Amino acid sequence: MLGARFHASATDEFIVFLKEHDITLEQAAAARQAASDAHNHEETPNFAASIERHAKKLS
């Protein structure tokens, strides 16, 4: 599977927020990954269609 890769780092403020809400960094990372996956699943077809429409205008 092809896909973009990115690196995210937690700020000190985010670590404090997680601790205040009894959330582990691993839980936060898993939730963020799930949200990213859902977003990409929804938006990738739209982006591909946009590219196709643009290409058709140029041809």
N, C-alpha and C positions, 0 to 999 in steps of 0.2 A: 504494500500500500504506500502510495506517495503521500507526502504531507509536509507541511511546514514544521519546523522545529524552532522552539524559542526557549529562552531561559528566563525565569522570573526569580527575583530575590525578595524576601520579606523585609519590610522596613522594621525598625525598632518599634514604631507605633503599632504596626500590624501585629507583631509578636505580643505586645501588651494587650491589644484587643483580644487576641486568641486566648491568652491566659485569663483575662477577665470573664470570658464567656466559656471557659473550660473546653476549648477546642484545641486539639493537637494540630501541629503543622501538617502532619500526614493526612488528617481528616480534611483540613482546608485544601490541601493540594489535590486530594481525590475529588472533592466537590468542584474545584475549579476545572479540573480535567474533564469531568462529566459535563459541566456547563459549556466548555469549549467544544467538546465533541458534538453536543446537541446543536450548538450554534453552527458549526461547520457542516453538519448533516443537512441543516435547513438552508443555509446560505450558498453552499457550493453549487447546487443546480441553478440558482438564480444568477450567480456570477458567470457561470458557463453560458447561460442563455444571453446574458448581456454582451459577452465577448462575441458570441455568434451573431447577434443583431448588428453589432458594430462592424464585424467582418463583412457581412452581407451588404452593408451600406458602402463599403469601400470597393466592392467587386462590381 
